[in-house]
Amino acid sequence: MIPTDKVLDDESLDSDGDWEDWCDDDSAIEEALCLFCDEKHHSIDALAKHLNHSHDFDLNKIADSDVYERIMIINFIRLKNPAPEFFKTVGDEAPWKSEDYLKPVISDDLLLRYVIDLEETTDSKATSSEDSGSKLQNQRFQEKELDSENRAHTAECALAELQSELQNARSTLQGILFEADDLKDDKTSLNDEAYFNSYSGIGIHEEMLKDKVRTEAYMKFILNNPVLFRDKIVLDVGCGTGILSMFAAKAGCRHVYAIDQSDIIDYAREIVIENQLENKITLIKGKIENTKLPVEKVDIIISEWMGYCLLFESMLDSVIFARERWLVTNGQVYPNKCSLNVIAINDESMRNKSVEFWDNVYGFKMSCVKNAVLDDADVVTVKPETVISDICSFKTLDINVVKADELNFQCPISLKINQAGFITALAVYFDTFFAETESFSTGPHAPSTHWGQAVFHLRDCFKVDIGEEIVGQFSCIKNKENHRNLDVNIFLESRIGNNALRQKYHLR
């Protein structure tokens, strides 16, 4: 926090040196630019008063005593241009707490120079009073037995060490500010960092919002069932742009707490303010597992957590964590049920394009690439006319009770063939249900969605006849190296023939 007496008292500037002392000797008196308008002021005192009186903004109440946060919040405001009232919606995870905001937005920003100068002054005093005090206690005993020459030498070494430490601290701070390219990666794991970064851009959210099947299902369920939401506390896990939170607010809930770790939440805050819902929705940046909510419990959890093959990206684990931590007894998670389904397909064109292509690439064989392609699931849109079996629904998840360890599973599958030919691949998709009143499917016979279907190409095509039943097992477990990826094992055999197949896949 910037000490009040340092900001608001002109004498404090005099005690630390005249204003001109921390400007270049040859320069004229400089001006400090306001954080929210174009006004400039000749002193930090005048700027602080202007921020309070004109913008109802007190920097002391936003930034804590750490110089890094003061730097980050100043650069955040300079870069993002938020309105002052934006800060009234900020939760526990402040959006400016990112190393991205250590890089100055304005070259030679006077306000930044002041908070750095203030830190150095404070550090110098603290080092003198604390570190020197403890060292002095240890030295007093030794000094009784040292002659005057040794005492002088000891004191000289201690002073040199102290000066070196202070110089190193100052150099580190300047390096962070003006050598932004040397910043270290944050402490989050690389896998999670990559995952959340993938949701920071606008493109992926545009794709999801334009998926009418997905978005309208949530909208219809929430807005057509106001009795479920009226006066309820709602938690939105992985809120993205905040669209589900705004649906819930419109349906009459008491309040929504919306959480997302990706930078898209910065846009969500502005969207909420633009739609005058800041009193209904509180946005919090952070991982749900590390977040503290302002309330003890919530009545409803909403989330669009589904990934390819339903469980890719492992976001359901976070929903389960939130349910166990915050949901009241008899509370509800929506959607409340999902089912996984598998079908057999015969698509020679798809196989030639994705698999057989590698047998002859401009006259050259690339078998190693073909093998890699066969090891990975493909996410595509299956043509309905290529489906040659009945649907097998092999796994149903009740989101209100399912446990995280149940998301690794092995299930029997049975496919009744309704068209003779070859099984070139299996396709897996999911159906989603909202309290029996709304649902949607990601299958090939339903309107297409951005999820498509997860296609598992068979290494060897499986010849089948009409009426034949193909049975087997489908297992799905989280990848050990990256829990957001999936490892799938498929076993198939014919009840009437000798055909059998076992194959492993990755979904990554």
C-alpha positions in Angstrom: 0.0 0.0 0.0 1.3 3.5 -0.7 1.4 5.2 2.7 -1.2 7.9 3.0 1.2 10.4 4.5 3.6 9.8 1.7 0.9 10.5 -0.9 -1.1 13.3 0.6 1.5 15.2 2.6 3.6 17.7 0.7 6.1 17.7 3.5 6.8 14.0 2.9 8.1 15.0 -0.6 10.3 17.6 0.9 11.7 15.1 3.5 12.6 12.6 0.8 14.1 15.3 -1.4 12.7 18.0 -3.5 10.4 17.1 -6.4 13.2 18.0 -8.8 15.7 15.7 -7.0 14.0 12.6 -8.6 13.8 14.2 -12.0 16.7 14.6 -14.3 18.8 17.6 -13.4 18.5 19.1 -16.9 14.8 18.6 -17.2 11.9 20.9 -16.5 9.4 20.1 -13.8 7.5 16.9 -15.0 3.8 16.1 -14.8 2.0 13.0 -13.6 -0.8 11.8 -15.9 -4.1 10.9 -14.3 -5.0 7.2 -14.4 -8.6 7.8 -15.8 -8.5 11.1 -17.7 -6.1 13.4 -19.5 -5.4 15.7 -16.6 -1.8 16.2 -15.6 -0.5 17.3 -12.2 2.8 18.7 -10.9 2.8 16.6 -7.7 1.7 13.2 -6.5 -0.2 14.9 -3.8 -2.3 16.8 -6.3 -2.8 13.7 -8.4 -4.0 11.7 -5.4 -6.5 14.3 -4.5 -7.7 14.5 -8.1 -8.2 10.7 -8.2 -10.2 10.8 -4.9 -12.4 13.8 -5.7 -12.9 13.4 -9.5 -13.0 9.6 -9.8 -13.8 8.3 -6.4 -10.7 6.2 -6.6 -8.3 5.6 -3.7 -5.2 3.7 -4.8 -4.4 2.9 -1.2 -7.6 0.8 -1.0 -6.7 -1.2 -4.1 -3.0 -1.9 -3.8 -1.3 -3.5 -0.9 2.1 -2.7 0.6 4.1 -4.5 -2.1 5.8 -2.3 -4.7 5.2 -4.9 -7.4 1.4 -4.7 -7.0 1.5 -0.9 -7.1 3.4 -1.1 -10.3 1.1 -3.8 -11.8 -2.1 -1.9 -11.0 -0.8 1.4 -12.5 0.2 -0.4 -15.7 -3.1 -2.4 -15.7 -5.1 0.9 -15.6 -2.9 2.5 -18.2 -3.3 -0.5 -20.6 -6.9 -1.6 -20.1 -8.5 1.8 -19.4 -11.1 0.5 -17.0 -13.7 2.8 -15.5 -13.1 3.5 -11.7 -16.3 1.6 -10.8 -14.7 -1.5 -12.4 -12.8 -2.0 -9.2 -16.0 -2.4 -7.1 -16.6 -5.8 -8.9 -13.1 -7.2 -8.3 -13.0 -10.4 -6.2 -10.1 -12.1 -4.4 -8.1 -12.6 -7.6 -7.2 -9.1 -8.8 -6.8 -9.0 -12.6 -3.7 -6.9 -12.5 -1.7 -9.6 -10.6 0.2 -10.8 -13.6 3.8 -10.3 -14.7 2.4 -8.8 -17.9 1.7 -5.6 -16.0 5.2 -5.1 -14.7 6.2 -3.7 -18.1 5.6 0.1 -18.2 2.8 1.3 -20.5 4.1 4.9 -20.5 7.8 5.5 -21.0 9.3 7.1 -17.9 6.0 7.1 -16.1 6.4 9.6 -13.2 3.9 7.8 -11.0 5.9 4.5 -11.4 9.1 6.3 -10.6 7.6 7.7 -7.5 6.5 4.3 -6.1 9.9 2.8 -6.9 11.6 5.7 -5.2 9.3 5.2 -2.2 10.2 1.5 -2.1 13.9 2.2 -2.1 13.6 4.7 0.7 11.5 2.3 2.7 13.9 -0.6 2.0 16.9 1.5 3.1 15.3 2.5 6.3 14.0 -1.1 7.0 17.4 -2.6 6.2 19.1 -0.1 8.5 16.8 -0.7 11.4 16.1 -4.4 11.2 19.0 -6.2 9.5 21.7 -3.9 11.0 20.0 -4.3 14.4 20.3 -8.1 14.4 23.8 -8.0 13.1 24.8 -5.5 15.7 23.7 -7.7 18.5 25.8 -10.6 17.2 28.8 -8.3 16.7 28.8 -6.7 20.2 29.8 -9.8 21.9 32.6 -10.4 19.4 33.8 -6.8 19.6 34.8 -7.2 23.3 37.5 -9.6 22.2 38.6 -7.9 19.0 41.1 -5.2 18.9 40.3 -1.9 17.2 41.7 -2.9 13.9 39.6 -6.1 13.7 36.5 -4.2 14.7 37.0 -1.6 12.0 37.6 -4.4 9.4 34.4 -6.3 10.5 32.3 -3.1 10.4 33.7 -2.3 6.9 32.8 -5.7 5.6 29.3 -5.6 7.1 28.7 -2.2 5.5 29.9 -3.4 2.1 27.7 -6.5 2.3 24.7 -4.3 3.2 25.3 -1.9 0.4 25.7 -4.8 -2.1 22.4 -6.3 -1.0 20.6 -3.0 -1.4 22.2 -2.5 -4.8 21.2 -6.0 -5.9 17.6 -5.4 -4.8 17.4 -2.1 -6.7 18.9 -3.8 -9.8 16.4 -6.6 -9.6 13.5 -4.1 -9.4 14.8 -2.1 -12.3 15.3 -5.3 -14.3 11.7 -6.4 -13.8 10.4 -3.0 -14.9 12.7 -2.3 -17.9 13.8 -5.8 -19.0 10.4 -7.3 -19.4 11.7 -9.9 -21.9 13.6 -11.5 -19.0 10.6 -12.2 -16.8 10.4 -15.8 -15.6 7.4 -18.1 -16.3 4.9 -18.1 -13.5 4.7 -21.0 -11.1 1.6 -22.8 -12.6 2.3 -26.1 -14.3 3.0 -26.0 -18.0 0.0 -28.1 -18.8 -2.5 -26.0 -16.9 -0.9 -22.8 -18.2 -1.3 -24.0 -21.7 -4.9 -25.0 -21.1 -6.0 -21.7 -19.6 -4.0 -19.7 -22.2 -6.0 -21.6 -24.9 -9.1 -19.9 -23.5 -7.7 -16.4 -23.2 -8.4 -15.4 -26.8 -11.6 -14.2 -28.2 -11.8 -16.7 -31.1 -12.6 -19.8 -29.1 -15.3 -18.0 -27.2 -16.8 -16.7 -30.4 -16.9 -20.3 -31.7 -18.7 -21.5 -28.6 -21.2 -18.5 -28.5 -22.0 -19.1 -32.1 -22.7 -22.7 -31.4 -26.5 -22.3 -31.2 -27.2 -25.8 -30.1 -25.0 -25.4 -27.1 -25.8 -21.8 -26.1 -29.5 -21.8 -26.8 -29.9 -25.0 -24.7 -28.4 -23.2 -21.7 -30.4 -20.1 -22.4 -33.7 -21.9 -22.8 -33.2 -24.0 -19.7 -32.3 -21.0 -17.4 -34.8 -18.5 -18.7 -37.7 -21.0 -19.1 -37.2 -22.1 -15.5 -37.1 -18.9 -13.4 -38.6 -20.8 -10.4 -35.3 -22.8 -10.1 -33.1 -19.7 -10.1 -35.2 -17.0 -8.4 -33.4 -15.6 -5.3 -30.7 -18.3 -5.5 -26.9 -17.9 -5.1 -25.3 -19.3 -8.3 -21.7 -20.3 -9.0 -20.6 -20.3 -12.6 -17.4 -22.5 -13.0 -15.3 -21.5 -16.0 -17.5 -18.5 -16.9 -15.7 -17.4 -20.1 -17.4 -14.3 -21.4 -20.0 -14.5 -18.6 -22.9 -15.5 -20.8 -24.3 -18.2 -18.5 -24.0 -15.8 -15.5 -26.0 -13.2 -17.3 -28.7 -15.7 -18.2 -28.9 -16.6 -14.5 -29.0 -12.9 -13.5 -31.8 -12.3 -16.0 -33.7 -15.3 -14.5 -33.9 -13.6 -11.1 -31.1 -15.1 -9.1 -29.9 -13.3 -6.0 -26.3 -13.2 -7.0 -23.8 -15.0 -9.3 -20.2 -15.7 -8.5 -18.4 -16.3 -11.8 -14.9 -17.8 -11.9 -12.3 -18.3 -14.6 -8.6 -18.6 -14.6 -8.0 -17.4 -18.2 -7.6 -13.8 -19.2 -11.0 -13.8 -21.0 -12.4 -12.8 -17.6 -11.0 -9.3 -18.1 -13.5 -8.9 -21.0 -16.2 -10.6 -19.0 -15.9 -7.8 -16.3 -16.4 -5.1 -19.0 -19.3 -7.0 -20.5 -21.0 -7.3 -17.1 -20.6 -3.6 -16.5 -21.8 -2.7 -20.0 -25.0 -4.7 -19.4 -25.4 -3.0 -15.9 -25.2 -6.3 -14.0 -22.2 -5.5 -11.8 -24.5 -5.6 -8.7 -25.7 -9.1 -9.6 -22.5 -10.7 -10.8 -19.1 -10.9 -9.1 -16.2 -12.1 -11.3 -13.2 -13.8 -9.8 -10.1 -14.7 -11.6 -8.5 -17.9 -10.4 -8.6 -21.7 -10.4 -11.7 -22.9 -8.6 -9.5 -25.2 -6.5 -7.5 -22.2 -5.1 -10.4 -19.7 -4.8 -12.1 -18.4 -1.7 -15.7 -17.3 -2.3 -17.3 -14.4 -0.4 -20.1 -16.8 0.7 -20.1 -20.1 2.5 -22.4 -22.0 0.2 -24.2 -21.7 -3.1 -27.6 -23.1 -4.2 -26.8 -23.8 -7.9 -23.7 -24.5 -9.9 -23.8 -23.9 -13.7 -20.9 -24.8 -16.0 -20.2 -25.6 -19.6 -17.4 -28.1 -18.8 -17.9 -30.6 -21.6 -14.9 -31.4 -23.9 -14.4 -33.6 -26.9 -15.5 -37.1 -26.1 -17.1 -35.4 -23.1 -14.2 -35.7 -20.7 -11.3 -34.2 -22.6 -9.6 -31.3 -20.7 -10.8 -32.7 -17.3 -12.9 -29.7 -16.4 -15.5 -31.9 -14.8 -13.0 -32.5 -12.0 -13.2 -28.8 -11.2 -17.0 -28.8 -11.2 -17.0 -31.8 -8.8 -14.5 -30.0 -6.5 -16.8 -26.9 -6.5 -19.9 -29.1 -5.8 -18.2 -30.8 -2.8 -16.9 -27.6 -1.4 -19.7 -25.1 -1.9 -23.0 -26.6 -2.9 -25.7 -26.7 -0.3 -27.4 -29.9 0.6 -30.1 -30.6 -2.0 -28.5 -28.0 -4.3 -28.2 -28.7 -8.0 -25.6 -28.7 -10.7 -26.7 -27.9 -14.3 -26.5 -29.6 -16.6 -27.2 -32.5 -14.3 -26.7 -35.5 -16.5 -24.6 -36.5 -19.5 -24.3 -39.8 -21.5 -21.6 -41.2 -23.7 -22.6 -43.0 -26.9 -20.7 -45.0 -29.5 -21.5 -45.9 -33.1 -19.8 -47.8 -35.9 -19.1 -45.9 -39.1 -18.0 -46.9 -42.6 -16.4 -43.9 -44.3 -13.9 -44.9 -46.9 -13.4 -41.3 -48.0 -12.5 -40.2 -44.4 -10.1 -43.1 -44.1 -8.4 -42.4 -47.4 -7.9 -38.8 -46.4 -6.7 -39.3 -42.8 -5.0 -42.7 -42.8 -4.2 -44.3 -46.2 -2.9 -40.9 -47.6 0.4 -41.7 -45.8 1.0 -44.8 -47.8 1.8 -42.8 -50.9 2.8 -39.2 -50.4 4.0 -38.1 -53.9 5.5 -41.5 -54.4 7.0 -41.9 -50.9 5.8 -44.0 -48.0 5.4 -42.4 -44.5 4.4 -45.4 -42.4 5.6 -43.8 -39.2 3.2 -40.9 -39.6 0.4 -43.3 -40.5 1.0 -45.2 -37.3 0.9 -41.9 -35.3 -2.4 -40.9 -36.9 -3.9 -44.3 -36.0 -2.8 -43.8 -32.4 -4.6 -40.5 -32.0 -8.4 -39.9 -31.9 -9.7 -37.5 -34.6 -12.3 -34.8 -33.9 -14.5 -34.4 -37.0 -18.1 -34.1 -38.1 -19.4 -37.6 -39.1 -21.7 -37.8 -42.0 -25.0 -39.5 -40.9 -25.1 -41.7 -44.0 -21.8 -43.4 -42.9 -23.2 -44.8 -39.7 -23.8 -48.5 -39.9 -24.8 -49.5 -36.4 -27.4 -48.8 -33.8 -26.4 -46.4 -31.0 -24.8 -47.9 -27.9 -25.1 -45.7 -24.8 -22.4 -47.0 -22.6 -21.8 -44.5 -19.8 -24.1 -42.1 -17.9 -22.8 -39.5 -15.5 -25.1 -37.9 -12.8 -23.2 -34.7 -12.2 -24.8 -34.2 -8.8 -23.3 -37.4 -7.4 -20.4 -38.6 -9.6 -17.0 -38.7 -8.0 -13.7 -37.7 -9.6 -12.3 -41.2 -9.4 -15.3 -42.5 -11.4 -14.1 -40.5 -14.4 -11.5 -43.3 -15.2 -13.7 -46.2 -16.3 -14.1 -49.3 -18.4 -17.5 -50.1 -19.9 -18.9 -52.9 -22.1 -20.1 -51.9 -25.5 -22.4 -53.7 -28.0 -23.0 -52.6 -31.6 -25.8 -54.1 -33.7 -24.9 -53.7 -37.3 -27.7 -52.4 -39.6 -25.7 -52.2 -42.8 -23.2 -54.7 -44.3 -19.7 -53.5 -45.0 -16.6 -52.5 -43.1 -16.2 -50.7 -39.8 -13.5 -48.2 -40.6 -13.8 -46.3 -37.3 -15.9 -45.9 -34.1 -17.3 -42.5 -33.3 -18.1 -41.3 -29.8 -20.3 -38.4 -28.8 -22.3 -37.2 -25.8 -25.8 -36.1 -24.9 -26.5 -33.5 -22.3 -29.5 -33.1 -20.1 -30.9 -30.2 -17.9 -33.4 -31.4 -15.2 -35.5 -33.3 -17.8 -36.7 -30.1 -19.4 -34.0 -29.4 -21.9 -31.3 -31.4 -23.7 -29.0 -31.5 -26.7 -27.0 -34.1 -28.5 -23.6 -33.9 -30.2 -24.3 -37.0 -32.4 -24.1 -37.0 -36.2 -27.9 -37.2 -36.6 -28.4 -34.0 -34.6 -27.6 -30.4 -35.6 -23.9 -30.0 -35.7 -22.0 -28.5 -32.7 -18.4 -27.3 -32.2 -17.7 -30.6 -30.4 -18.2 -32.7 -33.5 -17.5 -36.4 -32.7 -14.4 -38.2 -31.5 -13.4 -40.7 -34.2 -11.2 -43.7 -33.5 -9.8 -45.1 -36.7 -9.4 -48.8 -36.7 -5.9 -50.1 -37.6 -7.6 -52.9 -39.6 -11.1 -52.5 -41.0 -13.6 -54.8 -39.5 -15.9 -56.7 -42.0 -19.5 -57.0 -40.7 -22.9 -58.2 -42.0 -26.3 -56.8 -41.4 -27.8 -58.0 -38.1 -24.4 -58.9 -36.7 -23.5 -57.9 -33.1 -20.1 -56.6 -32.3 -19.2 -56.5 -28.6 -16.2 -55.3 -26.7 -14.9 -52.9 -24.1 -14.3 -49.1 -24.0 -11.9 -47.8 -21.4 -11.0 -44.2 -20.7 -8.4 -42.9 -18.3 -6.6 -39.6 -17.7 -3.1 -39.5 -19.2 -0.5 -39.7 -16.5 1.7 -37.0 -17.9 -1.1 -34.5 -18.7 -4.3 -35.2 -16.8 -6.3 -33.0 -19.3 -5.6 -35.6 -22.0 -7.3 -39.0 -22.3 -6.0 -42.5 -23.0 -8.6 -44.7 -24.6 -8.5 -48.5 -25.1 -10.9 -50.3 -27.4 -11.5 -54.0 -27.8 -13.9 -55.4 -30.4 -15.0 -58.9 -31.3 -17.7 -60.4 -33.4 -20.2 -62.8 -31.9 -20.5 -64.9 -35.1 -17.0 -64.6 -36.6 -13.4 -64.8 -35.7 -12.8 -61.1 -36.0 -11.2 -59.4 -33.0 -9.3 -56.1 -32.5 -7.6 -54.3 -29.6 -6.3 -50.8 -30.0 -5.0 -47.9 -27.9 -5.6 -44.2 -28.6 -4.7 -40.8 -27.3 -7.0 -37.8 -27.2 -4.8 -34.7 -26.8 
